[in-house]
Amino acid sequence: MTLFSLSEMLTTQQAADILNVSRPHLIKLIDQDEIDHTITGRHRCIRTDDLFAYKRARDERRSDALNELASMSGDML
């Protein structure tokens, strides 16, 4: 377990590791404005609270989709 300060800045690799996605996928999410970020020099940086806000929203969408599938499955029985 790793603790992060909410105002801490993360590298794209650290953020990708937290989300359990590849770094190129994370870059795609950043480029699509799915995750807020700042640019320091040539590097993208992501605030911890922005990353966890994205993660919460993503997890909620996944949970809603799973509940919808479960509901549809129950209707078929």
C-alpha positions as YAML, in Angstrom:
chain: A
units: angstrom
residues:
- id: 1
  name: MET
  ca: [0.00, 0.00, 0.00]
- id: 2
  name: THR
  ca: [1.26, 3.45, -0.91]
- id: 3
  name: LEU
  ca: [-0.04, 6.71, 0.55]
- id: 4
  name: PHE
  ca: [-0.22, 9.84, -1.58]
- id: 5
  name: SER
  ca: [-0.86, 13.44, -0.67]
- id: 6
  name: LEU
  ca: [-3.89, 14.84, -2.52]
- id: 7
  name: SER
  ca: [-1.81, 17.69, -3.91]
- id: 8
  name: GLU
  ca: [1.09, 15.46, -4.96]
- id: 9
  name: MET
  ca: [2.05, 15.45, -8.63]
- id: 10
  name: LEU
  ca: [2.45, 12.07, -10.31]
- id: 11
  name: THR
  ca: [4.32, 11.05, -13.41]
- id: 12
  name: THR
  ca: [2.38, 9.36, -16.18]
- id: 13
  name: GLN
  ca: [3.99, 6.04, -15.26]
- id: 14
  name: GLN
  ca: [2.96, 6.38, -11.61]
- id: 15
  name: ALA
  ca: [-0.58, 7.30, -12.65]
- id: 16
  name: ALA
  ca: [-0.76, 4.38, -15.10]
- id: 17
  name: ASP
  ca: [0.40, 2.02, -12.36]
- id: 18
  name: ILE
  ca: [-2.30, 3.27, -9.99]
- id: 19
  name: LEU
  ca: [-5.01, 2.81, -12.63]
- id: 20
  name: ASN
  ca: [-3.49, -0.52, -13.69]
- id: 21
  name: VAL
  ca: [-3.33, 0.55, -17.34]
- id: 22
  name: SER
  ca: [-0.45, 0.97, -19.75]
- id: 23
  name: ARG
  ca: [1.33, 4.30, -19.98]
- id: 24
  name: PRO
  ca: [0.31, 4.73, -23.66]
- id: 25
  name: HIS
  ca: [-3.34, 4.18, -22.69]
- id: 26
  name: LEU
  ca: [-3.02, 6.79, -19.95]
- id: 27
  name: ILE
  ca: [-1.50, 9.25, -22.46]
- id: 28
  name: LYS
  ca: [-4.50, 8.60, -24.72]
- id: 29
  name: LEU
  ca: [-6.87, 9.41, -21.83]
- id: 30
  name: ILE
  ca: [-4.94, 12.62, -21.15]
- id: 31
  name: ASP
  ca: [-5.02, 13.61, -24.83]
- id: 32
  name: GLN
  ca: [-8.79, 12.99, -24.88]
- id: 33
  name: ASP
  ca: [-9.17, 15.31, -21.85]
- id: 34
  name: GLU
  ca: [-10.46, 12.44, -19.69]
- id: 35
  name: ILE
  ca: [-7.87, 13.24, -16.99]
- id: 36
  name: ASP
  ca: [-6.75, 16.73, -16.01]
- id: 37
  name: HIS
  ca: [-3.01, 17.32, -16.15]
- id: 38
  name: THR
  ca: [-0.34, 19.97, -16.29]
- id: 39
  name: ILE
  ca: [2.77, 20.13, -18.40]
- id: 40
  name: THR
  ca: [6.08, 20.81, -16.71]
- id: 41
  name: GLY
  ca: [8.74, 21.27, -19.34]
- id: 42
  name: ARG
  ca: [8.13, 18.36, -21.69]
- id: 43
  name: HIS
  ca: [6.50, 16.14, -19.06]
- id: 44
  name: ARG
  ca: [2.84, 15.62, -18.26]
- id: 45
  name: CYS
  ca: [2.05, 15.65, -14.54]
- id: 46
  name: ILE
  ca: [-1.18, 14.57, -12.91]
- id: 47
  name: ARG
  ca: [-2.39, 15.73, -9.52]
- id: 48
  name: THR
  ca: [-3.28, 12.84, -7.25]
- id: 49
  name: ASP
  ca: [-6.78, 14.16, -6.54]
- id: 50
  name: ASP
  ca: [-7.49, 14.54, -10.28]
- id: 51
  name: LEU
  ca: [-6.37, 10.96, -10.87]
- id: 52
  name: PHE
  ca: [-8.51, 9.57, -8.06]
- id: 53
  name: ALA
  ca: [-11.51, 11.63, -9.23]
- id: 54
  name: TYR
  ca: [-11.15, 10.00, -12.66]
- id: 55
  name: LYS
  ca: [-10.75, 6.57, -11.02]
- id: 56
  name: ARG
  ca: [-13.91, 7.02, -8.91]
- id: 57
  name: ALA
  ca: [-15.93, 8.09, -11.97]
- id: 58
  name: ARG
  ca: [-14.55, 5.18, -14.03]
- id: 59
  name: ASP
  ca: [-15.34, 2.68, -11.28]
- id: 60
  name: GLU
  ca: [-18.87, 4.09, -10.91]
- id: 61
  name: ARG
  ca: [-19.49, 3.76, -14.68]
- id: 62
  name: ARG
  ca: [-18.24, 0.17, -14.56]
- id: 63
  name: SER
  ca: [-20.45, -0.64, -11.59]
- id: 64
  name: ASP
  ca: [-23.49, 0.88, -13.30]
- id: 65
  name: ALA
  ca: [-22.82, -1.14, -16.45]
- id: 66
  name: LEU
  ca: [-22.42, -4.33, -14.44]
- id: 67
  name: ASN
  ca: [-25.67, -3.68, -12.58]
- id: 68
  name: GLU
  ca: [-27.44, -3.07, -15.91]
- id: 69
  name: LEU
  ca: [-26.10, -6.37, -17.28]
- id: 70
  name: ALA
  ca: [-27.18, -8.19, -14.14]
- id: 71
  name: SER
  ca: [-30.63, -6.65, -14.42]
- id: 72
  name: MET
  ca: [-30.91, -7.65, -18.07]
- id: 73
  name: SER
  ca: [-29.77, -11.19, -17.19]
- id: 74
  name: GLY
  ca: [-32.40, -11.42, -14.44]
- id: 75
  name: ASP
  ca: [-35.11, -10.30, -16.85]
- id: 76
  name: MET
  ca: [-34.24, -13.16, -19.20]
- id: 77
  name: LEU
  ca: [-34.77, -15.82, -16.54]
...
